């Protein structure tokens, strides 16, 4: 196996682990704080929370059902690599939410749940942004160092 292939495999594994960790952190904020206190986050998770309380369908199942048409669109418009990463993240988020939903909520105070859930989900989003920023900076520095 060539060195470049090993680096690509290593990079892919690191990306997948990052996706799984981010999904777990997001699921923790949603399932242990927001969902038991009837609070919703934004986007598909927010819609899934509403469906969860209206129709009593598990939130993870709802997230997968809502995202299915979006995946079909993404595979044709954005590409296979993005599709695969999105699929891994969404399935992991759905599974983690359904598993963590069975744990007793950490607080029953809506105000505290809103703050804690928001902080946890915010940490997950900031980690995602930070890693994208660092990756972009690393790429930029490689390009810049070649010119000197």
Backbone as a chain_set.jsonl record, in Angstrom:
{"seq": "XXXXXXXXXXXXXXXXXXXXXXXXXXXXXXXXXXXXXXXXXXXXXXXXXXXXXXXXXXXXXXXXXXXXXXXXXXXXXXXXXXXXXXXXXXXXXXXXXXXXXXXXXXXXXXXXXXXXXXXXXXXXXXXXXXXXXXXXXXXXXXXXXXXX", "coords": {"N": [[0.838, -1.169, 0.0], [0.556, 2.185, -0.818], [2.09, 5.173, 0.498], [0.493, 7.43, 0.28], [-2.074, 6.328, 0.041], [-2.318, 5.16, 2.57], [-2.296, 7.463, 4.142], [-4.673, 8.632, 3.248], [-6.553, 6.743, 4.126], [-6.13, 6.885, 6.876], [-6.875, 9.558, 7.339], [-9.574, 9.394, 6.613], [-10.555, 7.641, 8.587], [-10.118, 9.198, 10.877], [-11.866, 11.311, 10.317], [-14.341, 9.945, 10.371], [-14.421, 9.05, 13.023], [-14.523, 11.543, 14.262], [-17.023, 12.403, 13.325], [-18.681, 10.515, 14.576], [-18.187, 11.077, 17.294], [-19.093, 13.738, 17.412], [-21.798, 13.304, 16.79], [-22.582, 11.812, 19.004], [-22.236, 13.688, 21.079], [-24.084, 15.652, 20.326], [-26.428, 14.106, 20.47], [-26.453, 13.596, 23.203], [-26.949, 16.148, 24.308], [-29.499, 16.606, 23.226], [-31.094, 14.299, 23.95], [-30.786, 13.991, 26.741], [-31.324, 16.43, 27.874], [-32.923, 18.367, 26.303], [-35.106, 16.93, 24.987], [-36.508, 15.397, 27.104], [-37.589, 17.502, 28.526], [-39.398, 18.705, 26.939], [-38.41, 20.516, 25.018], [-37.194, 21.897, 21.972], [-34.662, 21.58, 19.473], [-33.137, 23.222, 16.656], [-33.857, 22.789, 13.115], [-33.876, 19.554, 11.548], [-33.842, 17.936, 13.806], [-35.406, 19.416, 15.551], [-37.911, 19.325, 14.254], [-38.301, 16.576, 14.448], [-38.565, 16.325, 17.201], [-41.012, 17.582, 17.662], [-42.702, 15.838, 16.235], [-42.25, 13.554, 17.753], [-43.556, 14.179, 20.179], [-46.159, 14.653, 19.288], [-47.008, 12.344, 17.809], [-45.854, 10.218, 19.075], [-43.693, 8.779, 17.999], [-40.504, 7.302, 17.879], [-37.714, 9.492, 18.257], [-35.269, 9.179, 16.867], [-35.961, 7.507, 14.713], [-37.704, 9.189, 13.366], [-35.957, 11.253, 12.63], [-34.342, 9.91, 10.77], [-36.311, 9.319, 8.838], [-37.159, 11.862, 7.976], [-34.787, 12.816, 6.911], [-34.289, 11.146, 4.735], [-35.291, 11.899, 2.04], [-33.661, 14.122, 1.701], [-31.133, 12.998, 1.614], [-31.225, 11.621, -0.818], [-31.329, 13.75, -2.6], [-28.864, 14.93, -1.982], [-26.93, 13.022, -2.774], [-26.958, 13.143, -5.519], [-26.539, 15.856, -6.143], [-24.425, 16.864, -4.545], [-22.458, 14.916, -4.049], [-20.815, 11.681, -3.614], [-19.033, 11.344, -1.434], [-19.742, 13.305, 0.48], [-22.347, 12.454, 0.882], [-21.979, 9.906, 2.067], [-20.649, 10.566, 4.47], [-22.618, 12.186, 5.656], [-24.681, 10.335, 5.907], [-23.56, 8.491, 7.726], [-23.27, 10.164, 9.977], [-25.956, 10.922, 10.473], [-27.271, 8.469, 10.916], [-25.814, 7.597, 13.149], [-26.443, 9.675, 14.973], [-29.215, 9.271, 15.216], [-29.351, 6.67, 16.33], [-27.888, 7.045, 18.724], [-29.509, 8.979, 20.008], [-31.898, 7.516, 20.384], [-30.924, 5.514, 22.086], [-29.913, 6.981, 24.298], [-32.214, 8.192, 25.123], [-33.465, 6.496, 26.804], [-32.292, 6.767, 29.217], [-32.528, 8.257, 32.438], [-33.541, 11.671, 32.653], [-31.216, 14.374, 33.172], [-31.929, 16.713, 34.41], [-34.987, 18.209, 35.486], [-35.789, 20.724, 35.317], [-36.851, 23.142, 33.203], [-35.59, 25.53, 32.406], [-32.882, 25.2, 33.185], [-32.353, 22.897, 31.681], [-32.602, 23.903, 29.116], [-30.433, 25.683, 29.047], [-28.203, 23.956, 29.622], [-28.499, 21.978, 27.607], [-28.298, 23.63, 25.334], [-25.665, 24.572, 25.632], [-24.183, 22.186, 25.405], [-24.884, 21.295, 22.803], [-23.963, 23.508, 21.434], [-21.209, 23.322, 21.975], [-20.622, 21.053, 20.501], [-21.14, 21.996, 17.918], [-19.25, 24.064, 17.79], [-16.907, 22.614, 17.926], [-17.006, 21.277, 15.498], [-16.839, 23.46, 13.731], [-14.356, 24.469, 14.491], [-12.614, 22.376, 13.761], [-12.957, 22.381, 10.996], [-11.962, 24.907, 10.43], [-9.306, 24.669, 11.311], [-8.42, 22.66, 9.578], [-8.658, 23.982, 7.139], [-6.79, 26.055, 7.565], [-4.446, 24.574, 7.812], [-4.258, 23.515, 5.228], [-3.984, 25.926, 3.824], [-1.542, 26.85, 4.862], [0.208, 24.911, 3.913], [0.072, 25.388, 1.154], [1.064, 27.988, 1.077], [3.65, 27.68, 2.142], [4.917, 26.272, 0.128], [5.365, 28.127, -1.833], [7.324, 29.783, -0.949]], "CA": [[0.0, 0.0, 0.0], [1.357, 3.392, -0.92], [2.012, 6.093, 1.629], [-0.644, 8.313, 0.054], [-3.281, 5.571, 0.365], [-2.366, 5.04, 4.026], [-2.693, 8.768, 4.671], [-6.091, 8.818, 2.945], [-7.316, 5.87, 5.022], [-5.996, 7.464, 8.214], [-7.695, 10.767, 7.344], [-10.963, 8.968, 6.584], [-10.88, 7.096, 9.91], [-10.194, 10.338, 11.797], [-13.114, 12.02, 10.013], [-15.474, 9.134, 10.831], [-14.428, 9.12, 14.495], [-15.02, 12.878, 14.582], [-18.464, 12.412, 13.058], [-19.333, 9.724, 15.625], [-18.101, 11.829, 18.555], [-20.017, 14.866, 17.286], [-23.167, 12.783, 16.862], [-22.838, 11.438, 20.399], [-22.371, 14.915, 21.872], [-25.385, 16.231, 19.95], [-27.469, 13.237, 21.026], [-26.454, 13.805, 24.652], [-27.666, 17.392, 24.575], [-30.912, 16.48, 22.859], [-31.817, 13.234, 24.659], [-30.721, 14.09, 28.199], [-31.759, 17.736, 28.354], [-34.007, 19.014, 25.57], [-36.253, 16.06, 24.72], [-37.351, 15.09, 28.263], [-38.199, 18.73, 29.044], [-40.251, 19.19, 25.862], [-37.745, 21.605, 24.31], [-36.705, 21.403, 20.686], [-33.557, 22.286, 18.835], [-33.519, 23.656, 15.32], [-33.661, 21.892, 11.991], [-34.542, 18.249, 11.5], [-34.022, 17.467, 15.188], [-36.557, 20.136, 16.097], [-39.113, 18.718, 13.669], [-38.438, 15.237, 15.02], [-39.051, 16.488, 18.57], [-42.445, 17.864, 17.569], [-43.346, 14.58, 15.837], [-42.131, 12.664, 18.908], [-44.596, 14.485, 21.159], [-47.493, 14.575, 18.683], [-47.367, 11.01, 17.337], [-45.148, 9.242, 19.91], [-42.755, 8.006, 17.181], [-39.149, 7.562, 18.396], [-37.074, 10.625, 17.611], [-34.254, 8.697, 15.93], [-36.66, 7.024, 13.517], [-38.218, 10.376, 12.679], [-34.813, 11.941, 12.016], [-33.992, 9.162, 9.56], [-37.377, 9.451, 7.842], [-37.138, 13.218, 7.422], [-33.547, 13.011, 6.151], [-34.204, 10.266, 3.562], [-35.329, 12.629, 0.762], [-32.496, 15.013, 1.626], [-30.002, 12.168, 1.191], [-31.357, 11.376, -2.254], [-30.93, 14.994, -3.254], [-27.431, 15.17, -1.751], [-26.07, 12.095, -3.511], [-26.88, 13.573, -6.918], [-26.097, 17.239, -6.28], [-23.221, 17.218, -3.8], [-21.448, 13.896, -4.254], [-20.84, 10.459, -2.798], [-18.265, 11.495, -0.194], [-20.598, 14.04, 1.398], [-23.486, 11.579, 1.168], [-21.568, 8.863, 3.008], [-20.406, 11.192, 5.779], [-23.918, 12.604, 6.196], [-25.408, 9.121, 6.278], [-22.948, 7.989, 8.971], [-23.622, 11.082, 11.059], [-27.391, 10.879, 10.767], [-27.587, 7.168, 11.537], [-25.236, 7.608, 14.5], [-27.257, 10.569, 15.8], [-30.496, 8.613, 15.468], [-29.13, 5.55, 17.25], [-27.494, 7.59, 20.031], [-30.675, 9.612, 20.638], [-32.813, 6.473, 20.852], [-30.309, 4.832, 23.231], [-29.82, 7.888, 25.438], [-33.572, 8.556, 25.531], [-33.887, 5.552, 27.831], [-31.648, 7.178, 30.471], [-33.256, 9.269, 33.197], [-33.026, 13.012, 32.35], [-30.321, 14.895, 34.192], [-32.655, 17.758, 35.129], [-36.377, 18.396, 35.081], [-35.994, 22.163, 35.257], [-36.767, 23.52, 31.784], [-34.607, 26.595, 32.206], [-31.552, 24.586, 33.233], [-32.239, 21.984, 30.538], [-32.375, 24.748, 27.944], [-29.052, 26.186, 29.115], [-27.25, 22.85, 29.485], [-28.631, 21.412, 26.255], [-27.74, 24.594, 24.392], [-24.201, 24.585, 25.764], [-23.64, 20.935, 24.855], [-25.026, 21.326, 21.346], [-23.046, 24.553, 20.975], [-19.851, 22.764, 21.999], [-20.515, 20.154, 19.349], [-21.047, 22.815, 16.711], [-17.979, 24.79, 17.777], [-15.874, 21.631, 17.608], [-17.102, 21.067, 14.063], [-16.319, 24.664, 13.084], [-12.929, 24.561, 14.783], [-11.877, 21.4, 12.967], [-12.976, 22.849, 9.614], [-11.068, 26.05, 10.362], [-7.928, 24.178, 11.411], [-8.091, 21.954, 8.348], [-8.451, 25.006, 6.115], [-5.539, 26.74, 7.873], [-3.375, 23.639, 7.497], [-4.173, 23.495, 3.778], [-3.472, 27.221, 3.405], [-0.122, 26.953, 5.22], [0.957, 24.059, 2.984], [0.164, 26.092, -0.118], [1.909, 29.158, 1.262], [5.037, 27.273, 2.364], [5.487, 25.816, -1.142], [5.697, 29.295, -2.647], [8.494, 30.482, -0.398]], "C": [[0.888, 1.238, 0.0], [1.131, 4.293, 0.287], [0.801, 7.02, 1.501], [-1.957, 7.611, 0.39], [-3.436, 5.407, 1.872], [-2.804, 6.346, 4.662], [-4.171, 9.037, 4.423], [-6.968, 7.979, 3.865], [-7.297, 6.425, 6.444], [-6.879, 8.71, 8.342], [-9.176, 10.402, 7.392], [-11.403, 8.43, 7.948], [-11.02, 8.219, 10.93], [-11.485, 11.117, 11.57], [-14.323, 11.256, 10.539], [-15.565, 9.151, 12.355], [-14.946, 10.482, 14.945], [-16.524, 12.996, 14.381], [-19.208, 11.671, 14.166], [-19.313, 10.455, 16.967], [-19.066, 13.013, 18.527], [-21.467, 14.435, 17.384], [-23.529, 12.405, 18.29], [-23.041, 12.672, 21.276], [-23.716, 15.576, 21.587], [-26.525, 15.416, 20.558], [-27.566, 13.395, 22.542], [-27.236, 15.063, 25.005], [-29.155, 17.277, 24.31], [-31.632, 15.504, 23.784], [-31.82, 13.395, 26.177], [-31.212, 15.428, 28.741], [-32.989, 18.265, 27.616], [-35.256, 18.14, 25.465], [-37.101, 15.766, 25.964], [-38.07, 16.316, 28.84], [-39.06, 19.433, 27.991], [-39.714, 20.48, 25.223], [-37.24, 21.057, 22.99], [-35.526, 22.236, 20.212], [-34.021, 22.694, 17.446], [-33.358, 22.553, 14.294], [-34.463, 20.605, 12.092], [-34.778, 17.709, 12.905], [-35.214, 18.154, 15.85], [-37.87, 19.591, 15.566], [-39.364, 17.342, 14.259], [-38.939, 15.299, 16.462], [-40.556, 16.731, 18.571], [-43.206, 16.592, 17.208], [-43.339, 13.581, 16.994], [-43.264, 12.91, 19.907], [-46.001, 14.421, 20.579], [-47.915, 13.145, 18.381], [-46.707, 9.877, 18.121], [-44.283, 8.28, 19.082], [-41.355, 8.306, 17.707], [-38.422, 8.634, 17.565], [-36.037, 10.198, 16.58], [-34.858, 8.216, 14.623], [-37.173, 8.202, 12.692], [-37.099, 11.137, 11.976], [-34.411, 11.232, 10.73], [-35.045, 9.338, 8.464], [-37.374, 10.833, 7.192], [-35.911, 13.42, 6.537], [-33.469, 12.177, 4.879], [-34.3, 11.025, 2.233], [-34.149, 13.576, 0.593], [-31.255, 14.245, 1.183], [-30.05, 11.899, -0.31], [-30.942, 12.603, -3.057], [-29.417, 15.19, -3.161], [-26.546, 14.266, -2.596], [-25.922, 12.531, -4.968], [-26.276, 14.966, -7.07], [-24.748, 17.534, -5.641], [-22.118, 16.179, -3.935], [-21.504, 12.762, -3.253], [-20.15, 10.64, -1.447], [-19.104, 12.219, 0.87], [-21.782, 13.184, 1.822], [-23.121, 10.539, 2.225], [-21.335, 9.439, 4.399], [-21.717, 11.623, 6.432], [-24.725, 11.407, 6.67], [-24.87, 8.552, 7.591], [-23.364, 8.854, 10.145], [-25.086, 11.004, 11.453], [-27.797, 9.566, 11.417], [-27.042, 7.12, 12.96], [-26.057, 8.489, 15.433], [-28.575, 9.907, 16.168], [-30.36, 7.488, 16.487], [-28.791, 6.068, 18.645], [-28.68, 8.25, 20.741], [-31.625, 8.549, 21.178], [-32.24, 5.705, 22.044], [-30.3, 5.726, 24.47], [-31.19, 8.326, 25.947], [-34.07, 7.656, 26.655], [-33.275, 5.864, 29.194], [-32.501, 8.265, 31.124], [-32.683, 10.657, 32.888], [-32.193, 13.563, 33.508], [-30.934, 16.051, 34.975], [-34.081, 17.834, 34.598], [-36.748, 19.875, 35.057], [-35.788, 22.613, 33.813], [-35.708, 24.575, 31.52], [-33.188, 26.029, 32.197], [-31.328, 23.642, 32.054], [-31.949, 22.763, 29.26], [-30.935, 25.244, 27.912], [-28.055, 25.054, 28.885], [-27.294, 22.223, 28.094], [-28.044, 22.333, 25.204], [-26.224, 24.646, 24.433], [-23.603, 23.338, 25.127], [-23.735, 20.919, 23.336], [-24.114, 22.399, 20.747], [-21.601, 24.09, 20.963], [-19.629, 21.837, 20.821], [-20.356, 20.959, 18.064], [-19.732, 23.578, 16.647], [-16.825, 23.848, 17.471], [-15.847, 21.367, 16.107], [-16.507, 22.252, 13.305], [-14.823, 24.771, 13.281], [-12.134, 23.596, 13.912], [-11.863, 21.804, 11.496], [-12.008, 24.012, 9.441], [-9.612, 25.594, 10.4], [-7.505, 23.446, 10.151], [-7.824, 22.947, 7.219], [-7.146, 25.743, 6.319], [-4.348, 25.857, 7.513], [-3.16, 23.566, 5.984], [-3.565, 24.785, 3.25], [-1.968, 27.316, 3.685], [0.733, 26.059, 4.329], [1.135, 24.746, 1.645], [1.129, 27.262, -0.021], [3.377, 28.773, 1.409], [5.697, 26.787, 1.077], [5.954, 26.98, -1.994], [6.957, 30.005, -2.161], [9.775, 29.849, -0.831]], "O": [[1.863, 1.31, 0.748], [0.128, 4.188, 0.992], [0.161, 7.353, 2.498], [-2.858, 8.225, 0.961], [-4.544, 5.501, 2.399], [-3.59, 6.348, 5.609], [-4.853, 9.601, 5.279], [-8.007, 8.446, 4.331], [-8.319, 6.434, 7.13], [-7.557, 8.886, 9.354], [-9.948, 11.023, 8.123], [-12.504, 8.732, 8.408], [-11.933, 8.2, 11.756], [-12.129, 11.538, 12.531], [-15.237, 11.862, 11.097], [-16.657, 9.252, 12.914], [-15.72, 10.57, 15.899], [-17.215, 13.623, 15.184], [-20.243, 12.137, 14.642], [-20.308, 10.453, 17.692], [-19.774, 13.263, 19.502], [-22.281, 15.128, 17.995], [-24.65, 12.647, 18.737], [-23.93, 12.686, 22.127], [-24.406, 16.009, 22.51], [-27.476, 15.979, 21.099], [-28.662, 13.331, 23.1], [-28.084, 15.045, 25.897], [-29.974, 17.787, 25.075], [-32.674, 15.843, 24.345], [-32.771, 12.972, 26.835], [-31.486, 15.55, 29.934], [-33.996, 18.579, 28.25], [-36.35, 18.579, 25.821], [-38.325, 15.877, 25.886], [-39.055, 16.171, 29.565], [-39.405, 20.606, 28.138], [-40.471, 21.406, 24.931], [-36.894, 19.879, 22.898], [-35.414, 23.426, 20.509], [-35.192, 22.521, 17.109], [-32.785, 21.503, 14.583], [-35.564, 20.57, 12.641], [-35.81, 17.089, 13.164], [-35.944, 17.532, 16.623], [-38.828, 19.413, 16.319], [-40.507, 16.981, 14.54], [-39.668, 14.408, 16.897], [-41.286, 16.159, 19.38], [-44.241, 16.297, 17.806], [-44.308, 12.848, 17.191], [-43.86, 11.964, 20.42], [-46.951, 14.156, 21.316], [-49.051, 12.763, 18.662], [-46.974, 8.704, 17.859], [-44.158, 7.104, 19.426], [-41.044, 9.469, 17.961], [-38.516, 8.663, 16.338], [-35.945, 10.81, 15.516], [-34.324, 8.489, 13.549], [-37.08, 8.199, 11.464], [-37.276, 11.612, 10.854], [-34.166, 11.88, 9.713], [-34.701, 9.488, 7.291], [-37.568, 10.95, 5.982], [-35.985, 14.117, 5.524], [-32.648, 12.477, 4.012], [-33.456, 10.811, 1.363], [-33.689, 13.809, -0.525], [-30.418, 14.781, 0.457], [-29.023, 11.945, -0.988], [-30.274, 12.483, -4.084], [-28.771, 15.57, -4.137], [-25.508, 14.71, -3.087], [-24.877, 12.311, -5.579], [-25.567, 15.221, -8.042], [-24.0, 18.372, -6.145], [-20.941, 16.54, -3.934], [-22.138, 12.856, -2.202], [-20.634, 10.142, -0.431], [-19.161, 11.787, 2.021], [-22.173, 13.191, 2.989], [-23.877, 10.322, 3.172], [-21.774, 8.863, 5.394], [-21.899, 11.44, 7.636], [-25.375, 11.461, 7.714], [-25.646, 8.173, 8.468], [-23.765, 8.341, 11.19], [-25.416, 11.018, 12.639], [-28.581, 9.556, 12.366], [-27.725, 6.658, 13.873], [-26.339, 8.095, 16.564], [-29.003, 9.98, 17.32], [-31.172, 7.376, 17.405], [-29.339, 5.588, 19.637], [-28.836, 8.095, 21.952], [-32.106, 8.664, 22.305], [-32.993, 5.287, 22.923], [-30.641, 5.278, 25.565], [-31.31, 8.783, 27.083], [-34.998, 8.019, 27.377], [-33.684, 5.297, 30.208], [-33.115, 9.085, 30.44], [-31.463, 10.816, 32.86], [-32.443, 13.251, 34.672], [-30.5, 16.337, 36.091], [-34.345, 17.562, 33.427], [-37.9, 20.226, 34.803], [-34.693, 22.486, 33.264], [-35.006, 24.512, 30.511], [-32.392, 26.34, 31.311], [-30.233, 23.595, 31.494], [-31.151, 22.334, 28.427], [-30.293, 25.226, 26.862], [-27.161, 25.175, 28.047], [-26.256, 21.969, 27.483], [-27.368, 21.876, 24.282], [-25.572, 24.751, 23.394], [-22.622, 23.428, 24.389], [-22.77, 20.567, 22.657], [-23.557, 22.207, 19.666], [-20.847, 24.422, 20.048], [-18.558, 21.841, 20.214], [-19.522, 20.63, 17.221], [-19.156, 23.728, 15.57], [-15.86, 24.248, 16.82], [-14.774, 21.249, 15.516], [-15.757, 22.065, 12.346], [-14.094, 25.123, 12.353], [-11.087, 23.965, 13.38], [-10.861, 21.593, 10.813], [-11.313, 24.099, 8.429], [-8.784, 26.069, 9.623], [-6.369, 23.586, 9.699], [-6.886, 22.778, 6.441], [-6.45, 26.035, 5.346], [-3.354, 26.341, 6.97], [-2.023, 23.557, 5.514], [-2.733, 24.759, 2.343], [-1.209, 27.803, 2.848], [1.871, 26.411, 4.018], [2.216, 24.7, 1.058], [1.92, 27.498, -0.933], [4.254, 29.449, 0.872], [6.917, 26.88, 0.943], [6.865, 26.819, -2.806], [7.578, 30.753, -2.916], [10.852, 30.314, -0.457]]}, "num_chains": 1, "name": "protein.A"}
